[in-house]
Amino acid sequence: MTNEGGTFLLPDLLEPDLERVQAYWNGLKRGDNDIPFWDDVKFSMQARLARDVMVIEAFENPLRFRFDLVGDDLTHRYGTAIAGKFTDEVAPHPLIDRLTDQCLATVERRAPTYFRHATVGTRYSRLVLPLWGNGHIEMLIAAACFS
């Protein structure tokens, strides 16, 4: 859930679908590293895990975020393909509510973040996980769980 300071705090318990993605992320860590490397991520976009997942590239100077891979279920919910576009280039949609802010918080904290969206007709939770590469957080995994 989010607090009034705008940070995206992890809840004590994640939804089972988000917990599976976090377990996958934890399993990618090498040795004593706190953050896995992005080039270890191997999603088959046909696999159940990957259908509600986005892989987002983080660019520096200025800090921007671009959708690299977007799972089929998320593309369907959004209504059009957004892969290859920056988060600030796509039309507002409940699916990506506060996603840029959450990605920024994930990069700044170098730790997983959580967001819950609840409006009439749209309820979901989102987990964003950092991935290391080239000396900085270079990619993010974002997973959504709908209820």
N, CA, C and O atoms as a GROMACS GRO file, in nm:
protein
  588
    1MET      N    1   0.084  -0.118   0.000
    1MET     CA    2   0.000   0.000   0.000
    1MET      C    3   0.088   0.123   0.000
    1MET      O    4   0.207   0.114   0.030
    2THR      N    5   0.032   0.237  -0.032
    2THR     CA    6   0.111   0.359  -0.034
    2THR      C    7   0.085   0.436   0.094
    2THR      O    8  -0.023   0.428   0.152
    3ASN      N    9   0.186   0.510   0.138
    3ASN     CA   10   0.163   0.596   0.253
    3ASN      C   11   0.150   0.739   0.207
    3ASN      O   12   0.165   0.766   0.087
    4GLU      N   13   0.124   0.832   0.295
    4GLU     CA   14   0.101   0.970   0.256
    4GLU      C   15   0.225   1.035   0.198
    4GLU      O   16   0.214   1.134   0.126
    5GLY      N   17   0.342   0.982   0.228
    5GLY     CA   18   0.465   1.037   0.173
    5GLY      C   19   0.489   0.996   0.028
    5GLY      O   20   0.587   1.038  -0.033
    6GLY      N   21   0.401   0.914  -0.027
    6GLY     CA   22   0.411   0.877  -0.166
    6GLY      C   23   0.500   0.757  -0.193
    6GLY      O   24   0.517   0.719  -0.309
    7THR      N   25   0.557   0.696  -0.089
    7THR     CA   26   0.638   0.578  -0.112
    7THR      C   27   0.547   0.457  -0.127
    7THR      O   28   0.434   0.457  -0.079
    8PHE      N   29   0.595   0.358  -0.192
    8PHE     CA   30   0.516   0.239  -0.224
    8PHE      C   31   0.566   0.123  -0.139
    8PHE      O   32   0.655   0.049  -0.179
    9LEU      N   33   0.508   0.109  -0.022
    9LEU     CA   34   0.554   0.010   0.076
    9LEU      C   35   0.496  -0.127   0.048
    9LEU      O   36   0.379  -0.140   0.012
   10LEU      N   37   0.579  -0.230   0.065
   10LEU     CA   38   0.531  -0.368   0.051
   10LEU      C   39   0.442  -0.401   0.170
   10LEU      O   40   0.473  -0.365   0.283
   11PRO      N   41   0.331  -0.471   0.144
   11PRO     CA   42   0.247  -0.516   0.256
   11PRO      C   43   0.312  -0.635   0.325
   11PRO      O   44   0.409  -0.692   0.273
   12ASP      N   45   0.260  -0.672   0.440
   12ASP     CA   46   0.312  -0.788   0.511
   12ASP      C   47   0.294  -0.916   0.429
   12ASP      O   48   0.380  -1.004   0.431
   13LEU      N   49   0.183  -0.925   0.357
   13LEU     CA   50   0.154  -1.041   0.273
   13LEU      C   51   0.119  -0.994   0.132
   13LEU      O   52   0.035  -0.906   0.114
   14LEU      N   53   0.184  -1.053   0.035
   14LEU     CA   54   0.150  -1.024  -0.105
   14LEU      C   55   0.042  -1.121  -0.152
   14LEU      O   56   0.025  -1.229  -0.096
   15GLU      N   57  -0.031  -1.081  -0.254
   15GLU     CA   58  -0.125  -1.170  -0.319
   15GLU      C   59  -0.046  -1.288  -0.377
   15GLU      O   60   0.069  -1.270  -0.418
   16PRO      N   61  -0.104  -1.408  -0.380
   16PRO     CA   62  -0.029  -1.526  -0.428
   16PRO      C   63   0.036  -1.507  -0.565
   16PRO      O   64   0.149  -1.551  -0.585
   17ASP      N   65  -0.031  -1.443  -0.661
   17ASP     CA   66   0.027  -1.423  -0.793
   17ASP      C   67   0.150  -1.332  -0.787
   17ASP      O   68   0.249  -1.357  -0.855
   18LEU      N   69   0.144  -1.228  -0.705
   18LEU     CA   70   0.259  -1.139  -0.690
   18LEU      C   71   0.370  -1.207  -0.612
   18LEU      O   72   0.488  -1.184  -0.638
   19GLU      N   73   0.333  -1.289  -0.517
   19GLU     CA   74   0.432  -1.364  -0.440
   19GLU      C   75   0.512  -1.457  -0.530
   19GLU      O   76   0.632  -1.475  -0.510
   20ARG      N   77   0.446  -1.518  -0.629
   20ARG     CA   78   0.516  -1.606  -0.725
   20ARG      C   79   0.618  -1.526  -0.807
   20ARG      O   80   0.728  -1.574  -0.832
   21VAL      N   81   0.581  -1.407  -0.848
   21VAL     CA   82   0.674  -1.324  -0.926
   21VAL      C   83   0.792  -1.282  -0.839
   21VAL      O   84   0.906  -1.284  -0.884
   22GLN      N   85   0.764  -1.245  -0.714
   22GLN     CA   86   0.873  -1.208  -0.624
   22GLN      C   87   0.964  -1.327  -0.596
   22GLN      O   88   1.086  -1.311  -0.586
   23ALA      N   89   0.908  -1.447  -0.584
   23ALA     CA   90   0.990  -1.567  -0.563
   23ALA      C   91   1.078  -1.592  -0.686
   23ALA      O   92   1.195  -1.629  -0.672
   24TYR      N   93   1.023  -1.571  -0.805
   24TYR     CA   94   1.103  -1.585  -0.928
   24TYR      C   95   1.219  -1.485  -0.925
   24TYR      O   96   1.333  -1.522  -0.954
   25TRP      N   97   1.189  -1.359  -0.890
   25TRP     CA   98   1.291  -1.252  -0.881
   25TRP      C   99   1.399  -1.289  -0.779
   25TRP      O  100   1.518  -1.276  -0.806
   26ASN      N  101   1.356  -1.335  -0.660
   26ASN     CA  102   1.452  -1.376  -0.557
   26ASN      C  103   1.540  -1.490  -0.605
   26ASN      O  104   1.659  -1.495  -0.573
   27GLY      N  105   1.483  -1.582  -0.683
   27GLY     CA  106   1.558  -1.695  -0.734
   27GLY      C  107   1.664  -1.656  -0.837
   27GLY      O  108   1.754  -1.735  -0.866
   28LEU      N  109   1.655  -1.535  -0.893
   28LEU     CA  110   1.752  -1.488  -0.991
   28LEU      C  111   1.877  -1.428  -0.928
   28LEU      O  112   1.977  -1.406  -0.996
   29LYS      N  113   1.872  -1.400  -0.798
   29LYS     CA  114   1.984  -1.334  -0.732
   29LYS      C  115   2.108  -1.423  -0.734
   29LYS      O  116   2.100  -1.544  -0.712
   30ARG      N  117   2.222  -1.360  -0.760
   30ARG     CA  118   2.350  -1.431  -0.762
   30ARG      C  119   2.423  -1.407  -0.630
   30ARG      O  120   2.440  -1.292  -0.588
   31GLY      N  121   2.467  -1.513  -0.566
   31GLY     CA  122   2.547  -1.500  -0.444
   31GLY      C  123   2.478  -1.415  -0.338
   31GLY      O  124   2.362  -1.440  -0.302
   32ASP      N  125   2.550  -1.314  -0.288
   32ASP     CA  126   2.498  -1.227  -0.183
   32ASP      C  127   2.434  -1.099  -0.237
   32ASP      O  128   2.403  -1.008  -0.160
   33ASN      N  129   2.413  -1.091  -0.368
   33ASN     CA  130   2.353  -0.971  -0.427
   33ASN      C  131   2.209  -0.954  -0.381
   33ASN      O  132   2.134  -1.051  -0.371
   34ASP      N  133   2.171  -0.829  -0.354
   34ASP     CA  134   2.034  -0.798  -0.314
   34ASP      C  135   1.941  -0.784  -0.432
   34ASP      O  136   1.819  -0.796  -0.418
   35ILE      N  137   1.998  -0.759  -0.550
   35ILE     CA  138   1.920  -0.734  -0.670
   35ILE      C  139   1.972  -0.826  -0.781
   35ILE      O  140   2.092  -0.832  -0.804
   36PRO      N  141   1.881  -0.896  -0.850
   36PRO     CA  142   1.927  -0.980  -0.961
   36PRO      C  143   1.966  -0.896  -1.083
   36PRO      O  144   1.932  -0.779  -1.094
   37PHE      N  145   2.039  -0.959  -1.174
   37PHE     CA  146   2.079  -0.894  -1.298
   37PHE      C  147   1.970  -0.914  -1.404
   37PHE      O  148   1.910  -1.020  -1.414
   38TRP      N  149   1.946  -0.810  -1.482
   38TRP     CA  150   1.836  -0.814  -1.579
   38TRP      C  151   1.859  -0.920  -1.685
   38TRP      O  152   1.762  -0.976  -1.737
   39ASP      N  153   1.983  -0.949  -1.720
   39ASP     CA  154   2.006  -1.045  -1.828
   39ASP      C  155   1.983  -1.190  -1.784
   39ASP      O  156   1.996  -1.282  -1.865
   40ASP      N  157   1.949  -1.211  -1.656
   40ASP     CA  158   1.912  -1.344  -1.609
   40ASP      C  159   1.762  -1.371  -1.624
   40ASP      O  160   1.718  -1.485  -1.608
   41VAL      N  161   1.685  -1.269  -1.655
   41VAL     CA  162   1.540  -1.284  -1.670
   41VAL      C  163   1.512  -1.357  -1.800
   41VAL      O  164   1.557  -1.315  -1.907
   42LYS      N  165   1.438  -1.464  -1.791
   42LYS     CA  166   1.400  -1.543  -1.908
   42LYS      C  167   1.251  -1.574  -1.899
   42LYS      O  168   1.212  -1.677  -1.844
   43PHE      N  169   1.170  -1.486  -1.953
   43PHE     CA  170   1.026  -1.510  -1.956
   43PHE      C  171   0.986  -1.568  -2.090
   43PHE      O  172   1.020  -1.512  -2.194
   44SER      N  173   0.917  -1.676  -2.088
   44SER     CA  174   0.846  -1.720  -2.207
   44SER      C  175   0.712  -1.648  -2.199
   44SER      O  176   0.634  -1.671  -2.106
   45MET      N  177   0.685  -1.561  -2.295
   45MET     CA  178   0.562  -1.481  -2.287
   45MET      C  179   0.437  -1.568  -2.297
   45MET      O  180   0.326  -1.517  -2.281
   46GLN      N  181   0.451  -1.695  -2.324
   46GLN     CA  182   0.338  -1.786  -2.325
   46GLN      C  183   0.310  -1.844  -2.186
   46GLN      O  184   0.200  -1.891  -2.159
   47ALA      N  185   0.410  -1.839  -2.099
   47ALA     CA  186   0.395  -1.896  -1.965
   47ALA      C  187   0.296  -1.813  -1.883
   47ALA      O  188   0.286  -1.692  -1.901
   48ARG      N  189   0.226  -1.878  -1.794
   48ARG     CA  190   0.126  -1.811  -1.709
   48ARG      C  191   0.188  -1.694  -1.632
   48ARG      O  192   0.127  -1.588  -1.620
   49LEU      N  193   0.308  -1.712  -1.580
   49LEU     CA  194   0.374  -1.608  -1.502
   49LEU      C  195   0.393  -1.481  -1.584
   49LEU      O  196   0.380  -1.371  -1.532
   50ALA      N  197   0.424  -1.496  -1.711
   50ALA     CA  198   0.458  -1.381  -1.795
   50ALA      C  199   0.337  -1.306  -1.849
   50ALA      O  200   0.353  -1.195  -1.899
   51ARG      N  201   0.219  -1.362  -1.842
   51ARG     CA  202   0.102  -1.297  -1.904
   51ARG      C  203   0.059  -1.170  -1.831
   51ARG      O  204   0.001  -1.081  -1.893
   52ASP      N  205   0.086  -1.160  -1.701
   52ASP     CA  206   0.051  -1.042  -1.623
   52ASP      C  207   0.175  -0.966  -1.579
   52ASP      O  208   0.175  -0.903  -1.473
   53VAL      N  209   0.281  -0.971  -1.660
   53VAL     CA  210   0.409  -0.909  -1.626
   53VAL      C  211   0.452  -0.813  -1.736
   53VAL      O  212   0.427  -0.835  -1.855
   54MET      N  213   0.517  -0.704  -1.692
   54MET     CA  214   0.581  -0.611  -1.784
   54MET      C  215   0.729  -0.606  -1.748
   54MET      O  216   0.765  -0.610  -1.631
   55VAL      N  217   0.814  -0.597  -1.848
   55VAL     CA  218   0.955  -0.569  -1.826
   55VAL      C  219   0.976  -0.426  -1.877
   55VAL      O  220   0.947  -0.396  -1.992
   56ILE      N  221   1.026  -0.341  -1.789
   56ILE     CA  222   1.037  -0.198  -1.817
   56ILE      C  223   1.183  -0.156  -1.809
   56ILE      O  224   1.251  -0.186  -1.711
   57GLU      N  225   1.230  -0.088  -1.911
   57GLU     CA  226   1.368  -0.040  -1.914
   57GLU      C  227   1.376   0.097  -1.849
   57GLU      O  228   1.293   0.184  -1.875
   58ALA      N  229   1.476   0.117  -1.764
   58ALA     CA  230   1.499   0.244  -1.696
   58ALA      C  231   1.613   0.318  -1.765
   58ALA      O  232   1.724   0.265  -1.777
   59PHE      N  233   1.587   0.439  -1.810
   59PHE     CA  234   1.688   0.523  -1.873
   59PHE      C  235   1.729   0.633  -1.776
   59PHE      O  236   1.646   0.682  -1.699
   60GLU      N  237   1.856   0.673  -1.779
   60GLU     CA  238   1.905   0.780  -1.693
   60GLU      C  239   1.922   0.908  -1.774
   60GLU      O  240   1.941   0.904  -1.895
   61ASN      N  241   1.915   1.020  -1.705
   61ASN     CA  242   1.946   1.153  -1.760
   61ASN      C  243   1.875   1.188  -1.890
   61ASN      O  244   1.940   1.191  -1.994
   62PRO      N  245   1.749   1.213  -1.890
   62PRO     CA  246   1.658   1.215  -1.774
   62PRO      C  247   1.606   1.074  -1.745
   62PRO      O  248   1.603   0.988  -1.833
   63LEU      N  249   1.566   1.054  -1.621
   63LEU     CA  250   1.513   0.925  -1.579
   63LEU      C  251   1.375   0.905  -1.642
   63LEU      O  252   1.280   0.977  -1.613
   64ARG      N  253   1.368   0.805  -1.730
   64ARG     CA  254   1.242   0.770  -1.797
   64ARG      C  255   1.230   0.619  -1.802
   64ARG      O  256   1.328   0.547  -1.783
   65PHE      N  257   1.111   0.573  -1.828
   65PHE     CA  258   1.083   0.430  -1.826
   65PHE      C  259   1.010   0.390  -1.954
   65PHE      O  260   0.912   0.454  -1.994
   66ARG      N  261   1.060   0.283  -2.019
   66ARG     CA  262   1.001   0.237  -2.145
   66ARG      C  263   0.957   0.091  -2.130
   66ARG      O  264   1.032   0.008  -2.078
   67PHE      N  265   0.836   0.062  -2.177
   67PHE     CA  266   0.785  -0.074  -2.176
   67PHE      C  267   0.866  -0.156  -2.276
   67PHE      O  268   0.865  -0.126  -2.395
   68ASP      N  269   0.935  -0.259  -2.228
   68ASP     CA  270   1.013  -0.345  -2.315
   68ASP      C  271   0.929  -0.465  -2.358
   68ASP      O  272   0.911  -0.489  -2.477
   69LEU      N  273   0.879  -0.540  -2.261
   69LEU     CA  274   0.788  -0.652  -2.286
   69LEU      C  275   0.662  -0.631  -2.204
   69LEU      O  276   0.668  -0.589  -2.089
   70VAL      N  277   0.548  -0.660  -2.264
   70VAL     CA  278   0.421  -0.649  -2.193
   70VAL      C  279   0.344  -0.778  -2.218
   70VAL      O  280   0.318  -0.815  -2.332
   71GLY      N  281   0.308  -0.844  -2.109
   71GLY     CA  282   0.234  -0.971  -2.120
   71GLY      C  283   0.102  -0.955  -2.191
   71GLY      O  284   0.042  -0.848  -2.193
   72ASP      N  285   0.057  -1.065  -2.250
   72ASP     CA  286  -0.066  -1.064  -2.331
   72ASP      C  287  -0.188  -1.018  -2.252
   72ASP      O  288  -0.269  -0.941  -2.303
   73ASP      N  289  -0.202  -1.065  -2.128
   73ASP     CA  290  -0.319  -1.026  -2.048
   73ASP      C  291  -0.319  -0.876  -2.019
   73ASP      O  292  -0.424  -0.813  -2.021
   74LEU      N  293  -0.202  -0.819  -1.993
   74LEU     CA  294  -0.193  -0.676  -1.966
   74LEU      C  295  -0.220  -0.594  -2.092
   74LEU      O  296  -0.287  -0.492  -2.086
   75THR      N  297  -0.168  -0.640  -2.205
   75THR     CA  298  -0.196  -0.571  -2.331
   75THR      C  299  -0.346  -0.572  -2.359
   75THR      O  300  -0.402  -0.471  -2.401
   76HIS      N  301  -0.410  -0.686  -2.336
   76HIS     CA  302  -0.554  -0.696  -2.357
   76HIS      C  303  -0.630  -0.601  -2.263
   76HIS      O  304  -0.723  -0.534  -2.306
   77ARG      N  305  -0.591  -0.596  -2.138
   77ARG     CA  306  -0.658  -0.506  -2.042
   77ARG      C  307  -0.637  -0.359  -2.078
   77ARG      O  308  -0.728  -0.278  -2.062
   78TYR      N  309  -0.517  -0.325  -2.127
   78TYR     CA  310  -0.490  -0.186  -2.166
   78TYR      C  311  -0.567  -0.151  -2.293
   78TYR      O  312  -0.613  -0.037  -2.308
   79GLY      N  313  -0.582  -0.246  -2.383
   79GLY     CA  314  -0.661  -0.222  -2.503
   79GLY      C  315  -0.582  -0.201  -2.630
   79GLY      O  316  -0.638  -0.201  -2.739
   80THR      N  317  -0.452  -0.182  -2.618
   80THR     CA  318  -0.365  -0.166  -2.734
   80THR      C  319  -0.221  -0.196  -2.692
   80THR      O  320  -0.188  -0.194  -2.574
   81ALA      N  321  -0.138  -0.224  -2.789
   81ALA     CA  322   0.003  -0.255  -2.760
   81ALA      C  323   0.075  -0.130  -2.709
   81ALA      O  324   0.060  -0.022  -2.766
   82ILE      N  325   0.152  -0.146  -2.602
   82ILE     CA  326   0.230  -0.034  -2.548
   82ILE      C  327   0.379  -0.066  -2.542
   82ILE      O  328   0.459   0.019  -2.504
   83ALA      N  329   0.417  -0.187  -2.581
   83ALA     CA  330   0.558  -0.224  -2.581
   83ALA      C  331   0.634  -0.128  -2.673
   83ALA      O  332   0.588  -0.097  -2.783
   84GLY      N  333   0.751  -0.083  -2.628
   84GLY     CA  334   0.832   0.010  -2.704
   84GLY      C  335   0.803   0.156  -2.674
   84GLY      O  336   0.876   0.243  -2.722
   85LYS      N  337   0.699   0.184  -2.597
   85LYS     CA  338   0.664   0.323  -2.564
   85LYS      C  339   0.709   0.356  -2.423
   85LYS      O  340   0.721   0.269  -2.337
   86PHE      N  341   0.735   0.484  -2.400
   86PHE     CA  342   0.770   0.532  -2.266
   86PHE      C  343   0.642   0.548  -2.184
   86PHE      O  344   0.535   0.573  -2.239
   87THR      N  345   0.655   0.534  -2.052
   87THR     CA  346   0.537   0.545  -1.965
   87THR      C  347   0.470   0.680  -1.976
   87THR      O  348   0.349   0.692  -1.955
   88ASP      N  349   0.548   0.784  -2.010
   88ASP     CA  350   0.487   0.917  -2.022
   88ASP      C  351   0.432   0.943  -2.162
   88ASP      O  352   0.384   1.053  -2.190
   89GLU      N  353   0.438   0.844  -2.250
   89GLU     CA  354   0.386   0.859  -2.386
   89GLU      C  355   0.252   0.788  -2.407
   89GLU      O  356   0.186   0.810  -2.509
   90VAL      N  357   0.212   0.706  -2.312
   90VAL     CA  358   0.089   0.629  -2.330
   90VAL      C  359  -0.028   0.700  -2.262
   90VAL      O  360  -0.010   0.775  -2.165
   91ALA      N  361  -0.147   0.675  -2.314
   91ALA     CA  362  -0.268   0.738  -2.261
   91ALA      C  363  -0.294   0.690  -2.118
   91ALA      O  364  -0.269   0.574  -2.086
   92PRO      N  365  -0.345   0.778  -2.033
   92PRO     CA  366  -0.380   0.737  -1.896
   92PRO      C  367  -0.478   0.619  -1.898
   92PRO      O  368  -0.566   0.612  -1.984
   93HIS      N  369  -0.461   0.531  -1.805
   93HIS     CA  370  -0.544   0.412  -1.795
   93HIS      C  371  -0.528   0.359  -1.653
   93HIS      O  372  -0.419   0.367  -1.596
   94PRO      N  373  -0.635   0.305  -1.594
   94PRO     CA  374  -0.621   0.252  -1.457
   94PRO      C  375  -0.508   0.151  -1.444
   94PRO      O  376  -0.445   0.143  -1.338
   95LEU      N  377  -0.480   0.074  -1.548
   95LEU     CA  378  -0.376  -0.028  -1.542
   95LEU      C  379  -0.239   0.031  -1.511
   95LEU      O  380  -0.157  -0.035  -1.447
   96ILE      N  381  -0.213   0.153  -1.553
   96ILE     CA  382  -0.081   0.213  -1.532
   96ILE      C  383  -0.088   0.334  -1.437
   96ILE      O  384   0.000   0.419  -1.438
   97ASP      N  385  -0.194   0.339  -1.357
   97ASP     CA  386  -0.210   0.446  -1.259
   97ASP      C  387  -0.086   0.452  -1.169
   97ASP      O  388  -0.053   0.355  -1.102
   98ARG      N  389  -0.018   0.566  -1.169
   98ARG     CA  390   0.098   0.594  -1.086
   98ARG      C  391   0.217   0.502  -1.112
   98ARG      O  392   0.305   0.488  -1.027
   99LEU      N  393   0.220   0.439  -1.229
   99LEU     CA  394   0.330   0.347  -1.261
   99LEU      C  395   0.463   0.420  -1.270
   99LEU      O  396   0.564   0.370  -1.218
  100THR      N  397   0.467   0.536  -1.332
  100THR     CA  398   0.594   0.610  -1.342
  100THR      C  399   0.646   0.643  -1.203
  100THR      O  400   0.765   0.628  -1.176
  101ASP      N  401   0.558   0.689  -1.114
  101ASP     CA  402   0.599   0.720  -0.976
  101ASP      C  403   0.651   0.595  -0.904
  101ASP      O  404   0.749   0.601  -0.831
  102GLN      N  405   0.584   0.484  -0.926
  102GLN     CA  406   0.626   0.360  -0.861
  102GLN      C  407   0.761   0.314  -0.916
  102GLN      O  408   0.846   0.268  -0.840
  103CYS      N  409   0.781   0.324  -1.046
  103CYS     CA  410   0.911   0.288  -1.105
  103CYS      C  411   1.021   0.376  -1.049
  103CYS      O  412   1.129   0.327  -1.015
  104LEU      N  413   0.995   0.505  -1.038
  104LEU     CA  414   1.093   0.597  -0.982
  104LEU      C  415   1.128   0.559  -0.838
  104LEU      O  416   1.245   0.559  -0.801
  105ALA      N  417   1.027   0.527  -0.758
  105ALA     CA  418   1.050   0.485  -0.619
  105ALA      C  419   1.132   0.356  -0.614
  105ALA      O  420   1.218   0.341  -0.528
  106THR      N  421   1.107   0.265  -0.706
  106THR     CA  422   1.180   0.139  -0.709
  106THR      C  423   1.328   0.163  -0.739
  106THR      O  424   1.415   0.104  -0.676
  107VAL      N  425   1.354   0.251  -0.837
  107VAL     CA  426   1.493   0.283  -0.872
  107VAL      C  427   1.562   0.354  -0.757
  107VAL      O  428   1.676   0.321  -0.722
  108GLU      N  429   1.495   0.452  -0.697
  108GLU     CA  430   1.556   0.527  -0.588
  108GLU      C  431   1.584   0.440  -0.466
  108GLU      O  432   1.689   0.453  -0.404
  109ARG      N  433   1.492   0.351  -0.432
  109ARG     CA  434   1.508   0.265  -0.315
  109ARG      C  435   1.594   0.142  -0.343
  109ARG      O  436   1.648   0.080  -0.251
  110ARG      N  437   1.606   0.107  -0.471
  110ARG     CA  438   1.675  -0.016  -0.509
  110ARG      C  439   1.614  -0.136  -0.437
  110ARG      O  440   1.684  -0.223  -0.386
  111ALA      N  441   1.480  -0.135  -0.436
  111ALA     CA  442   1.406  -0.238  -0.365
  111ALA      C  443   1.266  -0.251  -0.425
  111ALA      O  444   1.219  -0.158  -0.492
  112PRO      N  445   1.201  -0.364  -0.402
  112PRO     CA  446   1.065  -0.383  -0.454
  112PRO      C  447   0.967  -0.278  -0.398
  112PRO      O  448   0.983  -0.230  -0.286
  113THR      N  449   0.866  -0.245  -0.478
  113THR     CA  450   0.761  -0.154  -0.438
  113THR      C  451   0.626  -0.215  -0.471
  113THR      O  452   0.616  -0.308  -0.550
  114TYR      N  453   0.522  -0.161  -0.408
  114TYR     CA  454   0.386  -0.217  -0.419
  114TYR      C  455   0.286  -0.104  -0.435
  114TYR      O  456   0.301   0.003  -0.376
  115PHE      N  457   0.183  -0.129  -0.515
  115PHE     CA  458   0.076  -0.031  -0.535
  115PHE      C  459  -0.056  -0.106  -0.547
  115PHE      O  460  -0.064  -0.213  -0.608
  116ARG      N  461  -0.160  -0.049  -0.487
  116ARG     CA  462  -0.294  -0.106  -0.498
  116ARG      C  463  -0.385   0.000  -0.559
  116ARG      O  464  -0.389   0.114  -0.512
  117HIS      N  465  -0.458  -0.039  -0.662
  117HIS     CA  466  -0.553   0.050  -0.729
  117HIS      C  467  -0.692  -0.007  -0.706
  117HIS      O  468  -0.717  -0.124  -0.733
  118ALA      N  469  -0.781   0.076  -0.657
  118ALA     CA  470  -0.917   0.030  -0.632
  118ALA      C  471  -1.016   0.141  -0.668
  118ALA      O  472  -1.032   0.239  -0.595
  119THR      N  473  -1.082   0.124  -0.781
  119THR     CA  474  -1.192   0.211  -0.822
  119THR      C  475  -1.306   0.121  -0.864
  119THR      O  476  -1.289   0.000  -0.877
  120VAL      N  477  -1.421   0.179  -0.886
  120VAL     CA  478  -1.536   0.101  -0.930
  120VAL      C  479  -1.500   0.033  -1.062
  120VAL      O  480  -1.466   0.099  -1.160
  121GLY      N  481  -1.508  -0.097  -1.063
  121GLY     CA  482  -1.482  -0.174  -1.184
  121GLY      C  483  -1.337  -0.213  -1.207
  121GLY      O  484  -1.310  -0.300  -1.290
  122THR      N  485  -1.242  -0.153  -1.136
  122THR     CA  486  -1.101  -0.187  -1.155
  122THR      C  487  -1.032  -0.197  -1.020
  122THR      O  488  -1.016  -0.098  -0.949
  123ARG      N  489  -0.993  -0.319  -0.987
  123ARG     CA  490  -0.919  -0.344  -0.862
  123ARG      C  491  -0.800  -0.432  -0.895
  123ARG      O  492  -0.816  -0.542  -0.949
  124TYR      N  493  -0.682  -0.385  -0.862
  124TYR     CA  494  -0.564  -0.467  -0.882
  124TYR      C  495  -0.453  -0.420  -0.790
  124TYR      O  496  -0.457  -0.312  -0.732
  125SER      N  497  -0.353  -0.506  -0.778
  125SER     CA  498  -0.231  -0.474  -0.705
  125SER      C  499  -0.115  -0.492  -0.801
  125SER      O  500  -0.120  -0.572  -0.894
  126ARG      N  501  -0.009  -0.414  -0.777
  126ARG     CA  502   0.106  -0.419  -0.867
  126ARG      C  503   0.235  -0.422  -0.785
  126ARG      O  504   0.248  -0.351  -0.685
  127LEU      N  505   0.327  -0.505  -0.827
  127LEU     CA  506   0.458  -0.518  -0.766
  127LEU      C  507   0.561  -0.479  -0.871
  127LEU      O  508   0.554  -0.526  -0.985
  128VAL      N  509   0.657  -0.393  -0.834
  128VAL     CA  510   0.766  -0.357  -0.924
  128VAL      C  511   0.897  -0.395  -0.856
  128VAL      O  512   0.923  -0.360  -0.741
  129LEU      N  513   0.980  -0.469  -0.932
  129LEU     CA  514   1.104  -0.526  -0.880
  129LEU      C  515   1.223  -0.475  -0.963
  129LEU      O  516   1.216  -0.477  -1.086
  130PRO      N  517   1.330  -0.431  -0.897
  130PRO     CA  518   1.446  -0.378  -0.971
  130PRO      C  519   1.537  -0.489  -1.024
  130PRO      O  520   1.547  -0.597  -0.966
  131LEU      N  521   1.602  -0.459  -1.135
  131LEU     CA  522   1.700  -0.549  -1.196
  131LEU      C  523   1.826  -0.470  -1.227
  131LEU      O  524   1.820  -0.361  -1.283
  132TRP      N  525   1.940  -0.525  -1.191
  132TRP     CA  526   2.068  -0.458  -1.204
  132TRP      C  527   2.128  -0.483  -1.342
  132TRP      O  528   2.107  -0.589  -1.401
  133GLY      N  529   2.200  -0.384  -1.394
  133GLY     CA  530   2.273  -0.400  -1.519
  133GLY      C  531   2.354  -0.277  -1.550
  133GLY      O  532   2.306  -0.165  -1.532
  134ASN      N  533   2.477  -0.294  -1.597
  134ASN     CA  534   2.563  -0.183  -1.637
  134ASN      C  535   2.583  -0.079  -1.527
  134ASN      O  536   2.588   0.041  -1.555
  135GLY      N  537   2.593  -0.124  -1.404
  135GLY     CA  538   2.625  -0.036  -1.293
  135GLY      C  539   2.509   0.041  -1.233
  135GLY      O  540   2.531   0.130  -1.150
  136HIS      N  541   2.386   0.010  -1.272
  136HIS     CA  542   2.269   0.079  -1.216
  136HIS      C  543   2.144  -0.007  -1.237
  136HIS      O  544   2.149  -0.111  -1.301
  137ILE      N  545   2.032   0.039  -1.180
  137ILE     CA  546   1.906  -0.030  -1.206
  137ILE      C  547   1.871  -0.002  -1.351
  137ILE      O  548   1.840   0.112  -1.388
  138GLU      N  549   1.876  -0.106  -1.432
  138GLU     CA  550   1.856  -0.088  -1.576
  138GLU      C  551   1.720  -0.135  -1.624
  138GLU      O  552   1.668  -0.085  -1.723
  139MET      N  553   1.663  -0.231  -1.554
  139MET     CA  554   1.533  -0.286  -1.592
  139MET      C  555   1.450  -0.307  -1.466
  139MET      O  556   1.502  -0.313  -1.354
  140LEU      N  557   1.320  -0.319  -1.488
  140LEU     CA  558   1.225  -0.347  -1.380
  140LEU      C  559   1.128  -0.455  -1.426
  140LEU      O  560   1.093  -0.461  -1.544
  141ILE      N  561   1.086  -0.538  -1.334
  141ILE     CA  562   0.976  -0.630  -1.359
  141ILE      C  563   0.856  -0.572  -1.287
  141ILE      O  564   0.863  -0.543  -1.167
  142ALA      N  565   0.747  -0.554  -1.359
  142ALA     CA  566   0.621  -0.508  -1.297
  142ALA      C  567   0.518  -0.616  -1.319
  142ALA      O  568   0.495  -0.660  -1.432
  143ALA      N  569   0.455  -0.660  -1.212
  143ALA     CA  570   0.352  -0.764  -1.220
  143ALA      C  571   0.223  -0.711  -1.161
  143ALA      O  572   0.224  -0.638  -1.062
  144ALA      N  573   0.112  -0.748  -1.223
  144ALA     CA  574  -0.019  -0.703  -1.176
  144ALA      C  575  -0.105  -0.824  -1.139
  144ALA      O  576  -0.098  -0.930  -1.203
  145CYS      N  577  -0.184  -0.806  -1.035
  145CYS     CA  578  -0.275  -0.910  -0.988
  145CYS      C  579  -0.414  -0.847  -0.977
  145CYS      O  580  -0.431  -0.750  -0.903
  146PHE      N  581  -0.511  -0.900  -1.049
  146PHE     CA  582  -0.645  -0.842  -1.054
  146PHE      C  583  -0.739  -0.918  -0.965
  146PHE      O  584  -0.733  -1.040  -0.954
  147SER      N  585  -0.830  -0.843  -0.899
  147SER     CA  586  -0.928  -0.909  -0.813
  147SER      C  587  -1.067  -0.861  -0.844
  147SER      O  588  -1.163  -0.905  -0.781
   0.00000   0.00000   0.00000
